[in-house]
Amino acid sequence: MSTFARLWHEHRLVLLAFAAALAVTLFFLVRTAVFWVYWSDPARRDLAIEGWMTPGYVAQSWQVERELVGAVLGLEPGEARGRTLGEIAAARGVPLAELEAELMAAIAEARLGE
Amino acid sequence: MTEWLLPLVPVWGLWLVAGTTLLSCLALPVPASLVMLAAGGFAAAGDLVLWQVAAAAFAGAVLGDHAGFLVGRSAGAALLARLSRAPARAALIARAADYICARGAAAVFLSRWLFSPLGPYVNLAGGAAGMSYRRFTPPDLAGEALWVGVYTGLGFAFADRIVALGQVLGSASGALAAGAVATGLGLRLRALWRRPERPGR
């Protein structure tokens, strides 16, 4: 009996588990590469403003003054801590997209001024 | 999952961080690495405090690991005792348990951060094999400190890139863990391959 046939006969589970582990490894390697390439695109460098972000987070990731973001949202200093844009939009009764547009316009203006 | 989980990070803060690391150390499918990255990012944004985020993540992880270890010690050990009623199996199980107790510290340390998806199973196996706290806890603390430090630190440093980091690191750690399992099984197969054919077959 060939060695492979013997292994298949006596240790089928080990062989199958090995093949499965190899397949999973390959899958995750490809996935890593795909994400790597996707996020390497300079167009995707800036994290779009989203509802889960706080005003401070927006300021941090777009490298603008925290006060600027607060001013656009009409918040007192310190009022923004720990509140997400989604909550702020809901409290003001405006759609999140509107807040995002206002913020993007203010950020673009601030960056131009630099 | 990111859509509903990320907005909770600044609101629930440290409790959410500690809760997700705890559950992930029990093999529950919660994105602990993404939560730690996000919490690090919120610390950079001034919504949370970095050392508190790291401490909460660390406390949750260590608690979760020891809970899994404890389950291994009680339920796992009982299961092994039952399986060991067959004498042939008993020898094999005893050998595996001895091996884990002697060499398990490195497995515990590496499965905290480098092969982190394997961590929960190492906790169960270590507990079932009768590993002592003296051998389990120090590498657990060291490994979790590294895991927590890397993810919260990266989130803090690259707050604007956390989604990208989460996806790339998540996949890479899956590849590392599966690769470690494949390597272990491959070595076992090589040993079986070289073993001469049993007589009478």
Interface residues (C-beta under 8 A of the other chain):
Chain A: M1 T3 R6 L7 E10 H11 V14 L15 A17 F18 A21 L22 V24 T25 F27 F28 L29 R31 T32 F35 W36 W39 R44 R45 D46 L47 E50 G51 W52 T54 G56 Y57 A59 Q60 S61 W62 R66 R81 G82 R83 T84 G86 E87
Chain B: T2 E3 L6 P7 V9 P10 V11 G13 A38 G41 F42 A44 A45 G46 D47 A159 D160 R161 I162 V163 A164 Q167 V168 S171 A172 G174 A175 A178 G179 V181 A182 L185 G186 R188 L189 L192 W193 E197 R201
